[in-house]
Amino acid sequence: MFAVLSLGYDRRRLLARHKILVDAGFRVISVDNRDDVLRLLKSHRFHVLVIGHLVPMEDRNEVASQGKFLQNARVILLYESRISRTEMADAVLSVDGSPEDLNSTILWLVRGNVEDVGESTNAV
């Protein structure tokens, strides 16, 4: 099972995304601030980071950089109407896209490239 760390500053969408990912069978930790992400990247193994559309560019880039450096995690950036500076992203998806798009993108990014990870987690 693949582990996903979801960061979002829109609490409603963060919780909805958490449910979508859990229902799809992913192990998910969802957080609403950069500092928690940076702490979790040092203590847990994640295959994919999903970064919400309201996360400021500075936070987005720091989280993506640390995720790639510490864990070689894949990064998905979500956007609402437009987005710039996506160099750190492995995929860029609309925040209004279907749950299937997000789920299939995660699988596409990690399939065959990672090992299974440990225990289940809940939203933070």
Buried (B, 14 or more C-beta within 10 A) or exposed (E): EBBBBBBBBBEEBBBBBBBBBBEBEBBBBBBBBBEBBBEBBEEBBBBBBBBBBBBEEEBBBBBBEBBBEEBEBBBBBBBEEEBEEBEBBBBEBBBEEEBEEBBEBBBEBBEEEBEEBEEEBEBB
